[in-house]
Amino acid sequence: MSRVCELTGKRAMVGNNVSHAMNKTKRKFNVNLVKKRFYIPEEDQWLTLKVCTSALKDINKKGIYAVVKEARQKGFLNQ
């Protein structure tokens, strides 16, 4: 399974490890993902999502139903 947030579409970025001698080697900046269950009272169902922690902040701010609805419109969530 890929490391992609199901609500925001965030994925790993690629960059460089830079040593003190300025040697550069490739590395990955992975997304901080959490697997979490949410209850959506409007649909009367539980939903298990792999979300980044910044999406959790959005859920706390806007509510789960609004964030899921927005993700479905953008095409990130197919459920």
KAVEN-V438847 format. One record per residue. N is the residue number from 1. RES is the residue in one small letter. OMEGA is omega as a letter, one per 40 degrees, with the letter a starting at -180 (NA if undefined). Layout:
N|RES|OMEGA ; N|RES|OMEGA
//
This chain:
1|m|a ; 2|s|a ; 3|r|a ; 4|v|i ; 5|c|a ; 6|e|a ; 7|l|a ; 8|t|a ; 9|g|i ; 10|k|i ; 11|r|a ; 12|a|i ; 13|m|i ; 14|v|i ; 15|g|a ; 16|n|i ; 17|n|a ; 18|v|a ; 19|s|i ; 20|h|i ; 21|a|i ; 22|m|i ; 23|n|a ; 24|k|i ; 25|t|a ; 26|k|i ; 27|r|i ; 28|k|i ; 29|f|a ; 30|n|i ; 31|v|i ; 32|n|a ; 33|l|i ; 34|v|i ; 35|k|a ; 36|k|i ; 37|r|i ; 38|f|i ; 39|y|i ; 40|i|a ; 41|p|i ; 42|e|i ; 43|e|a ; 44|d|i ; 45|q|i ; 46|w|a ; 47|l|i ; 48|t|a ; 49|l|i ; 50|k|a ; 51|v|i ; 52|c|a ; 53|t|i ; 54|s|i ; 55|a|i ; 56|l|i ; 57|k|i ; 58|d|i ; 59|i|i ; 60|n|a ; 61|k|a ; 62|k|a ; 63|g|a ; 64|i|a ; 65|y|a ; 66|a|a ; 67|v|i ; 68|v|i ; 69|k|i ; 70|e|i ; 71|a|i ; 72|r|i ; 73|q|i ; 74|k|i ; 75|g|i ; 76|f|a ; 77|l|a ; 78|n|a ; 79|q|NA
//
